[in-house]
């Protein structure tokens, strides 16, 4: 809190939502505060622990690491059209890159090793298991990259991506025993590590495309509506008044199973559309006017390339209270990836050969590298 005050920010005067990783010290320090955990860190924990705890995938990753290390140590990378990627322990995405780079280069790697009589480095690597694992994890990689964006709102898409991840892990008749085991472990870790809060549900409701909250039961949707109204009062946007909660006889929407995603073809719009339903919640016509209910019932036009904050700005006259809440909430990032990137940039600027930079120069260089 003292650090915030040093920047002229009084935490007692503002409604601040803190975004941190899953460190127990941070969770303890922010107990009682509005706090969400970095969703990308949650994904990282879920996937990395799943890879480690499935014997076949753990062995596969270990063999692939040894292969990449051998190619780097023996300076064989130059013989490949695409270099093999070495992973780092702090990011599962780099493990994905390692596996994918081996899949792309498999035949060339096999030929190089055969010419050197070093087939032992690839004999334990199942080429087709690499393909199955990377096909599955490609959805998680794309999702984590979309959710770590720093130039567009992301908080509203956490719940749709979480739903997408779980659908991706549904078993198929064509799955091998290893993939069945891996999917089961992923589902277990997703439920254990993905931290979804009331703030995520409200943010999803505040996106015009996902306001129906189609995958929830009617009771759960009513709870989200109540949470929205409560937050409007908490942040001082609306005075407390009688609340009317809509009812609907249909408890659940029919879920549609999506086709298997191909690499690099999943957009945020795809995920949002998969999450929504064409049905609208109903409410009695003689109920008093309620901005939240009217927004929920309305049919809205939302273009695929439209920015959600721009949409709310255009509709601020129709929904003055919700537009203020949307501007405040959807400006909160779903991950701390931006600050991690800035931290890494600072580490590359202030290195062993350049230790005499004063703080002002360092700040200026970091600013230029991140906002040019």
C-alpha positions as CSV (number, residue, x, y, z in Angstrom):
1,X,0.0,0.0,0.0
2,X,2.9,2.3,0.7
3,X,4.2,1.7,-2.8
4,X,0.8,2.8,-4.2
5,X,0.9,6.0,-2.1
6,X,4.4,6.8,-3.4
7,X,2.8,7.1,-6.9
8,X,0.1,9.3,-5.5
9,X,-2.5,6.6,-5.4
10,X,-4.5,6.4,-2.2
11,X,-5.9,2.8,-1.9
12,X,-8.5,4.1,0.5
13,X,-9.9,6.6,-2.0
14,X,-10.2,4.3,-4.9
15,X,-11.9,0.9,-5.7
16,X,-8.7,-1.0,-6.7
17,X,-8.7,-4.5,-8.1
18,X,-5.3,-6.2,-7.7
19,X,-4.0,-8.7,-10.2
20,X,-1.2,-11.0,-8.9
21,X,0.2,-14.4,-9.4
22,X,-0.6,-17.3,-7.1
23,X,2.1,-16.6,-4.5
24,X,0.9,-17.3,-1.0
25,X,2.5,-14.2,0.3
26,X,0.5,-12.0,-2.1
27,X,-2.7,-13.9,-1.5
28,X,-2.3,-13.4,2.2
29,X,-1.3,-9.7,1.9
30,X,-4.4,-8.9,-0.2
31,X,-6.8,-10.8,1.9
32,X,-10.0,-8.8,2.1
33,X,-9.1,-6.7,-1.0
34,X,-10.7,-7.0,-4.4
35,X,-8.1,-9.4,-5.9
36,X,-7.9,-11.7,-8.9
37,X,-5.1,-14.1,-9.7
38,X,-3.2,-14.0,-13.0
39,X,-5.1,-16.3,-15.3
40,X,-2.0,-17.1,-17.4
41,X,-0.2,-18.2,-14.2
42,X,-3.2,-20.5,-13.4
43,X,-3.0,-22.0,-16.9
44,X,0.7,-22.5,-16.6
45,X,0.3,-24.4,-13.3
46,X,-2.5,-26.5,-14.7
47,X,-0.7,-27.6,-17.8
48,X,2.9,-27.9,-16.4
49,X,1.7,-30.1,-13.5
50,X,-0.4,-32.2,-15.9
51,X,2.6,-32.8,-18.1
52,X,4.7,-33.7,-15.1
53,X,2.2,-36.0,-13.4
54,X,1.4,-38.2,-16.5
55,X,4.3,-40.7,-16.9
56,X,4.1,-40.8,-20.7
57,X,4.1,-37.1,-21.2
58,X,6.7,-36.5,-18.6
59,X,9.0,-39.0,-20.3
60,X,8.3,-37.5,-23.7
61,X,9.2,-34.0,-22.5
62,X,12.4,-35.2,-20.8
63,X,13.5,-37.0,-24.0
64,X,12.8,-34.0,-26.1
65,X,14.8,-31.7,-23.8
66,X,17.8,-34.0,-24.1
67,X,17.5,-34.0,-27.9
68,X,17.4,-30.2,-28.1
69,X,20.3,-29.9,-25.6
70,X,22.3,-32.3,-27.8
71,X,21.7,-30.3,-31.0
72,X,22.7,-27.1,-29.3
73,X,25.8,-28.6,-27.7
74,X,27.0,-30.1,-30.9
75,X,26.1,-27.0,-33.0
76,X,23.7,-29.0,-35.2
77,X,21.0,-26.3,-35.3
78,X,22.5,-24.7,-38.5
79,X,21.7,-27.9,-40.4
80,X,18.0,-27.4,-39.8
81,X,15.6,-25.2,-41.7
82,X,13.9,-24.4,-38.5
83,X,15.8,-24.5,-35.2
84,X,14.8,-26.7,-32.3
85,X,13.4,-24.6,-29.4
86,X,14.7,-25.0,-25.8
87,X,12.2,-24.7,-23.1
88,X,12.5,-22.9,-19.8
89,X,11.2,-24.2,-16.5
90,X,9.0,-21.1,-15.8
91,X,6.8,-21.3,-18.8
92,X,4.9,-24.4,-20.2
93,X,4.4,-22.5,-23.5
94,X,8.1,-22.9,-24.2
95,X,7.7,-26.7,-23.6
96,X,5.0,-26.7,-26.2
97,X,7.4,-24.8,-28.6
98,X,10.0,-27.5,-27.9
99,X,7.6,-30.3,-28.8
100,X,6.3,-28.5,-31.9
101,X,9.7,-27.6,-33.2
102,X,10.7,-31.3,-33.0
103,X,7.5,-32.4,-34.8
104,X,8.2,-29.9,-37.6
105,X,11.9,-31.1,-37.9
106,X,11.5,-34.7,-37.1
107,X,12.6,-36.2,-40.5
108,X,15.6,-33.9,-40.7
109,X,16.6,-34.5,-37.1
110,X,16.3,-38.3,-37.7
111,X,18.5,-38.1,-40.8
112,X,21.2,-35.9,-39.1
113,X,21.4,-38.3,-36.1
114,X,21.5,-41.4,-38.4
115,X,24.5,-39.9,-40.3
116,X,26.2,-39.3,-36.9
117,X,25.3,-42.8,-35.6
118,X,23.4,-41.1,-32.7
119,X,19.9,-42.5,-33.1
120,X,19.8,-43.0,-29.4
121,X,18.7,-39.4,-29.0
122,X,15.5,-39.9,-30.9
123,X,14.7,-43.6,-30.5
124,X,12.7,-42.8,-27.3
125,X,10.6,-40.0,-28.8
126,X,7.2,-41.0,-30.1
127,X,6.6,-38.8,-33.1
128,X,2.8,-39.3,-33.1
129,X,2.5,-38.7,-29.4
130,X,4.2,-35.3,-29.9
131,X,1.5,-34.5,-32.5
132,X,-1.4,-35.6,-30.2
133,X,0.0,-33.7,-27.3
134,X,0.6,-30.5,-29.3
135,X,-2.8,-30.7,-31.0
136,X,-4.4,-30.8,-27.5
137,X,-2.2,-28.1,-26.0
138,X,-2.4,-25.7,-29.0
139,X,-5.8,-24.5,-27.6
140,X,-4.2,-23.7,-24.3
141,X,-1.3,-21.9,-25.9
142,X,-3.6,-19.8,-28.1
143,X,-5.8,-19.1,-25.1
144,X,-3.0,-18.0,-22.8
145,X,-1.6,-15.7,-25.5
146,X,-5.0,-14.1,-26.1
147,X,-5.5,-13.7,-22.3
148,X,-2.1,-12.1,-21.8
149,X,-2.8,-9.3,-24.3
150,X,-2.1,-5.8,-23.0
151,X,-3.7,-3.6,-25.7
152,X,-7.3,-5.0,-25.5
153,X,-9.7,-6.0,-22.7
154,X,-9.3,-9.6,-21.6
155,X,-11.1,-10.0,-18.3
156,X,-14.5,-10.8,-20.0
157,X,-13.0,-13.7,-21.9
158,X,-11.6,-15.7,-19.0
159,X,-14.8,-17.6,-18.4
160,X,-15.4,-18.5,-22.1
161,X,-11.8,-19.6,-22.5
162,X,-12.1,-21.8,-19.3
163,X,-15.2,-23.4,-20.9
164,X,-13.2,-23.9,-24.1
165,X,-10.3,-25.6,-22.3
166,X,-12.7,-28.0,-20.6
167,X,-14.5,-28.9,-23.8
168,X,-11.1,-29.5,-25.4
169,X,-10.4,-32.1,-22.7
170,X,-13.5,-34.1,-23.3
171,X,-12.6,-37.7,-24.2
172,X,-13.0,-38.9,-27.8
173,X,-13.3,-42.4,-29.1
174,X,-10.1,-41.9,-31.2
175,X,-8.0,-40.9,-28.2
176,X,-5.1,-43.1,-27.2
177,X,-4.8,-44.3,-23.6
178,X,-2.0,-41.8,-23.0
179,X,-4.2,-38.9,-24.2
180,X,-7.1,-40.1,-22.2
181,X,-5.0,-40.1,-19.1
182,X,-3.5,-36.6,-20.0
183,X,-7.0,-35.1,-20.6
184,X,-8.2,-36.5,-17.3
185,X,-5.3,-34.9,-15.5
186,X,-5.8,-31.6,-17.3
187,X,-9.5,-31.5,-16.3
188,X,-8.5,-32.2,-12.7
189,X,-5.8,-29.5,-12.7
190,X,-8.1,-27.0,-14.5
191,X,-10.7,-27.3,-11.7
192,X,-7.9,-27.1,-9.1
193,X,-5.8,-24.3,-10.4
194,X,-8.0,-22.0,-12.5
195,X,-9.2,-19.3,-10.1
196,X,-12.6,-18.0,-11.3
197,X,-14.2,-15.3,-9.2
198,X,-17.3,-13.2,-9.1
199,X,-15.4,-10.5,-10.9
200,X,-14.9,-12.8,-13.9
201,X,-18.6,-13.7,-14.1
202,X,-19.6,-10.0,-14.0
203,X,-17.1,-9.1,-16.7
204,X,-18.4,-11.8,-18.9
205,X,-22.0,-10.5,-18.4
206,X,-20.7,-7.0,-19.3
207,X,-19.7,-8.2,-22.8
208,X,-22.6,-7.8,-25.2
209,X,-21.9,-11.2,-26.9
210,X,-21.8,-13.2,-23.7
211,X,-24.4,-11.4,-21.5
212,X,-26.8,-14.4,-21.7
213,X,-24.3,-16.5,-19.7
214,X,-25.6,-19.5,-21.6
215,X,-23.6,-22.2,-19.9
216,X,-24.9,-21.3,-16.4
217,X,-28.2,-22.5,-14.8
218,X,-31.0,-19.9,-14.3
219,X,-30.1,-19.8,-10.6
220,X,-26.5,-19.1,-11.4
221,X,-27.5,-16.4,-13.9
222,X,-29.7,-14.7,-11.2
223,X,-26.8,-14.7,-8.8
224,X,-24.6,-12.9,-11.4
225,X,-27.3,-10.3,-11.9
226,X,-27.5,-9.8,-8.1
227,X,-23.7,-9.5,-8.1
228,X,-23.8,-6.8,-10.8
229,X,-26.3,-4.8,-8.9
230,X,-24.4,-5.2,-5.7
231,X,-21.2,-4.0,-7.4
232,X,-23.0,-0.9,-8.9
233,X,-23.8,0.1,-5.3
234,X,-20.4,-0.8,-3.9
235,X,-18.6,1.5,-6.3
236,X,-21.2,4.2,-5.8
237,X,-22.7,4.2,-9.3
238,X,-26.3,3.6,-8.2
239,X,-28.2,4.1,-4.9
240,X,-29.7,1.0,-3.2
241,X,-33.2,0.2,-4.4
242,X,-35.7,-2.7,-4.8
243,X,-34.2,-5.4,-7.0
244,X,-36.2,-7.5,-9.4
245,X,-34.6,-10.8,-10.6
246,X,-35.9,-12.3,-13.9
247,X,-37.1,-15.8,-14.1
248,X,-37.0,-18.4,-16.8
249,X,-38.3,-22.0,-16.9
250,X,-35.3,-23.3,-18.8
251,X,-32.6,-24.2,-16.3
252,X,-29.8,-24.9,-18.8
253,X,-29.0,-24.2,-22.4
254,X,-28.1,-27.0,-24.7
255,X,-24.4,-27.2,-25.1
256,X,-22.8,-27.7,-28.5
257,X,-19.6,-29.5,-28.8
258,X,-17.1,-27.6,-30.9
259,X,-15.0,-29.1,-33.7
260,X,-11.4,-29.8,-32.9
261,X,-9.5,-26.5,-33.2
262,X,-6.6,-26.3,-35.6
263,X,-3.5,-24.5,-34.7
264,X,-3.6,-20.7,-34.7
265,X,-7.2,-20.5,-35.9
266,X,-9.0,-19.7,-32.7
267,X,-9.9,-16.1,-32.2
268,X,-11.5,-14.5,-29.1
269,X,-14.6,-13.9,-31.1
270,X,-14.8,-17.7,-31.9
271,X,-14.6,-18.4,-28.2
272,X,-17.2,-15.8,-27.2
273,X,-19.6,-17.1,-29.9
274,X,-19.2,-20.7,-28.7
275,X,-20.0,-19.5,-25.2
276,X,-23.3,-17.7,-26.0
277,X,-26.8,-18.7,-26.7
278,X,-29.4,-17.2,-29.0
279,X,-32.1,-17.4,-26.4
280,X,-32.9,-14.3,-24.3
281,X,-33.8,-14.2,-20.6
282,X,-37.4,-13.1,-20.1
283,X,-38.9,-10.7,-17.6
284,X,-42.5,-9.6,-16.9
285,X,-43.4,-6.5,-18.9
286,X,-45.0,-4.7,-15.9
287,X,-41.8,-4.8,-13.9
288,X,-40.3,-1.4,-13.1
289,X,-37.5,-0.2,-15.3
290,X,-34.2,-1.8,-14.4
291,X,-31.1,-1.0,-16.4
292,X,-29.4,-4.3,-15.7
293,X,-32.6,-6.2,-16.7
294,X,-33.1,-4.1,-19.8
295,X,-29.5,-4.7,-20.9
296,X,-29.9,-8.5,-20.3
297,X,-33.1,-8.7,-22.3
298,X,-32.0,-6.5,-25.2
299,X,-30.9,-7.8,-28.6
300,X,-27.6,-6.0,-29.4
301,X,-25.5,-5.6,-32.5
302,X,-21.9,-6.2,-31.9
303,X,-19.3,-6.4,-34.7
304,X,-16.5,-8.9,-34.5
305,X,-13.8,-6.4,-34.7
306,X,-15.4,-3.9,-32.4
307,X,-13.7,-3.0,-29.1
308,X,-16.0,-3.7,-26.2
309,X,-15.0,-0.4,-24.4
310,X,-15.9,1.5,-27.6
311,X,-19.3,-0.3,-27.7
312,X,-20.0,0.7,-24.1
313,X,-19.0,4.3,-24.9
314,X,-21.5,4.4,-27.8
315,X,-24.3,3.0,-25.6
316,X,-23.5,5.0,-22.5
317,X,-26.7,7.1,-23.0
318,X,-28.8,3.9,-23.0
319,X,-27.0,2.2,-20.1
320,X,-25.3,5.0,-18.1
321,X,-24.8,3.0,-15.0
322,X,-23.6,-0.2,-16.6
323,X,-21.3,1.7,-19.0
324,X,-19.4,3.2,-16.1
325,X,-19.1,-0.2,-14.4
326,X,-17.9,-1.7,-17.7
327,X,-15.3,1.0,-18.2
328,X,-13.9,0.4,-14.7
329,X,-14.0,-3.4,-14.8
330,X,-13.1,-4.3,-18.3
331,X,-10.0,-2.1,-18.0
332,X,-8.6,-4.6,-15.5
333,X,-6.3,-7.1,-17.2
334,X,-6.9,-10.8,-16.6
335,X,-3.2,-11.5,-16.2
336,X,0.0,-9.9,-14.9
337,X,1.8,-10.7,-18.1
338,X,2.3,-7.1,-19.0
339,X,4.2,-6.3,-15.8
340,X,6.2,-9.5,-16.3
341,X,7.2,-8.4,-19.8
342,X,8.3,-5.0,-18.5
343,X,10.2,-6.6,-15.7
344,X,12.0,-8.8,-18.3
345,X,12.8,-5.8,-20.5
346,X,14.3,-4.0,-17.5
347,X,16.5,-7.0,-16.8
348,X,17.8,-7.0,-20.3
349,X,18.5,-3.2,-20.2
350,X,20.1,-3.2,-16.7
351,X,22.7,-6.0,-17.1
352,X,26.2,-6.7,-15.9
353,X,27.8,-4.5,-18.5
354,X,25.4,-1.6,-18.0
355,X,25.0,-1.1,-14.2
356,X,25.5,2.6,-14.0
357,X,22.2,3.7,-15.5
358,X,20.4,6.1,-13.2
359,X,16.7,5.2,-12.4
360,X,15.3,8.0,-14.6
361,X,17.2,6.7,-17.7
362,X,16.1,3.1,-16.9
363,X,12.5,4.2,-16.7
364,X,12.7,6.1,-20.0
365,X,14.3,3.1,-21.8
366,X,11.7,0.7,-20.5
367,X,8.9,3.2,-21.5
368,X,10.3,3.5,-25.0
369,X,10.7,-0.3,-25.5
370,X,7.1,-0.9,-24.4
371,X,5.2,2.0,-25.9
372,X,7.0,2.7,-29.2
